[in-house]
Amino acid sequence: MPKSNQGRSHHIKKSNSLKSEDPSQLDDWRGATLSRIRNLIKQADPEVVEERKWRKPTNPGGVPVWSHDGMICTGETYKNHVKVTFARGASLKDPSHLFNSSLEGNARRAIDIHDGEEVSEEAFKALIRAAVALNGAPVRRK
């Protein structure tokens, strides 16, 4: 049975209504990087759903979360980098070696992007497509 985004927390708002709180609206390289990542995700999967989760006083805009039949990835801004964390990244093949963070875990993998760094658009979109396919795959039970 496919996972649905309906019925989840009523505190989640769609990104369209969050322009003033949108982390990609940061007026520096981090906002530009997060906007570029958002565009690449939408190009790779036009049916992706973007939401904001985990709001707190220190991050009132929350964390952008992209999903399609389950979570694909999150995008977070830090002082020195933008982190794109793939929820099931450890299960994805990464022939272009984009994953450079959170490499020790059994589930997540992340890409840390620093000021001036570029991420291969085609390799990133391939990871997004692979994550969507993985979400749609039947879960094997033990």
C-alpha positions as CSV (number, residue, x, y, z in Angstrom):
1,M,0.0,0.0,0.0
2,P,1.6,3.3,-1.0
3,K,2.5,5.8,1.7
4,S,0.4,8.9,1.6
5,N,1.2,12.4,2.7
6,Q,-2.5,12.9,3.7
7,G,-3.5,12.6,7.3
8,R,-0.1,13.7,8.6
9,S,0.5,16.4,11.1
10,H,-1.8,19.4,10.7
11,H,1.2,21.6,11.6
12,I,2.7,21.0,8.2
13,K,2.1,23.7,5.6
14,K,2.8,23.5,1.9
15,S,5.8,25.5,0.7
16,N,3.7,27.7,-1.6
17,S,2.3,29.6,1.5
18,L,5.7,30.0,3.1
19,K,7.6,32.4,0.9
20,S,8.4,34.7,3.8
21,E,9.7,31.8,6.0
22,D,11.3,29.9,3.2
23,P,15.0,29.0,3.9
24,S,15.7,29.3,0.2
25,Q,14.9,33.0,0.5
26,L,18.1,33.6,2.5
27,D,19.8,36.4,0.8
28,D,23.1,34.6,0.3
29,W,24.7,31.6,-1.4
30,R,22.8,29.2,0.9
31,G,19.4,30.4,-0.3
32,A,20.6,30.3,-3.9
33,T,21.9,26.7,-3.4
34,L,18.7,25.5,-1.7
35,S,16.6,27.1,-4.5
36,R,18.8,25.3,-7.1
37,I,18.4,22.0,-5.2
38,R,14.6,22.5,-5.1
39,N,14.5,23.1,-8.9
40,L,16.6,20.0,-9.6
41,I,14.3,17.9,-7.4
42,K,11.2,19.2,-9.2
43,Q,12.9,18.6,-12.6
44,A,13.7,15.0,-11.6
45,D,10.2,14.3,-10.2
46,P,7.5,16.7,-11.2
47,E,5.1,14.9,-8.8
48,V,7.2,15.6,-5.7
49,V,5.5,17.0,-2.6
50,E,7.4,19.7,-0.7
51,E,6.4,20.4,2.9
52,R,7.9,22.2,5.9
53,K,8.5,20.2,9.1
54,W,10.2,20.5,12.4
55,R,9.5,24.2,13.1
56,K,11.0,25.7,16.2
57,P,11.8,29.2,17.5
58,T,15.4,29.0,16.1
59,N,14.1,27.8,12.7
60,P,10.5,29.2,12.3
61,G,10.5,28.3,8.6
62,G,11.1,24.7,9.4
63,V,13.0,22.2,7.2
64,P,12.0,21.6,3.6
65,V,11.1,17.9,3.1
66,W,10.5,16.4,-0.3
67,S,8.5,13.2,-0.6
68,H,6.9,10.9,-3.1
69,D,5.4,7.7,-1.7
70,G,7.6,8.4,1.3
71,M,10.3,10.8,2.2
72,I,13.0,11.4,-0.4
73,C,15.2,14.0,1.2
74,T,15.4,17.1,3.4
75,G,17.3,20.4,2.8
76,E,18.9,22.3,5.7
77,T,20.9,25.4,5.8
78,Y,23.8,25.8,8.2
79,K,26.4,28.6,8.6
80,N,29.0,27.0,6.4
81,H,27.0,24.6,4.2
82,V,23.7,23.4,2.8
83,K,22.9,19.7,3.7
84,V,20.7,17.6,1.6
85,T,19.9,14.4,3.5
86,F,18.4,11.4,1.7
87,A,16.2,9.4,4.1
88,R,17.1,6.0,2.6
89,G,20.4,7.1,1.0
90,A,22.4,4.1,2.3
91,S,20.2,1.9,0.0
92,L,20.9,4.0,-3.1
93,K,23.7,3.5,-5.5
94,D,25.9,6.6,-5.9
95,P,28.2,6.0,-8.8
96,S,29.1,9.7,-9.0
97,H,30.0,9.8,-5.3
98,L,27.8,12.8,-4.4
99,F,27.3,11.5,-0.9
100,N,29.9,13.1,1.3
101,S,28.3,13.2,4.8
102,S,26.5,10.8,7.2
103,L,28.3,7.9,5.5
104,E,28.5,5.8,8.6
105,G,24.8,5.1,9.2
106,N,22.6,2.3,7.9
107,A,19.8,4.5,6.6
108,R,20.7,8.1,5.7
109,R,23.3,9.6,3.4
110,A,23.8,13.3,2.9
111,I,25.4,15.8,0.5
112,D,27.1,18.8,2.1
113,I,27.4,21.7,-0.3
114,H,29.8,24.5,0.6
115,D,30.0,28.0,-0.8
116,G,31.3,27.9,-4.4
117,E,30.8,24.2,-4.8
118,E,28.7,22.8,-7.6
119,V,26.8,19.5,-7.6
120,S,26.4,17.6,-10.9
121,E,22.8,18.2,-12.0
122,E,22.5,14.9,-13.8
123,A,24.0,12.9,-11.0
124,F,21.8,14.6,-8.4
125,K,18.6,14.1,-10.5
126,A,19.6,10.4,-10.9
127,L,19.8,10.1,-7.1
128,I,16.3,11.7,-6.7
129,R,14.8,9.3,-9.3
130,A,16.4,6.4,-7.6
131,A,15.1,7.5,-4.2
132,V,11.6,7.8,-5.7
133,A,11.9,4.3,-7.3
134,L,13.1,2.9,-4.0
135,N,10.1,4.4,-2.1
136,G,7.8,2.7,-4.6
137,A,9.4,-0.6,-4.3
138,P,7.6,-3.2,-2.2
139,V,9.0,-3.5,1.4
140,R,10.6,-6.9,2.0
141,R,9.5,-8.3,5.3
142,K,11.7,-10.6,7.4
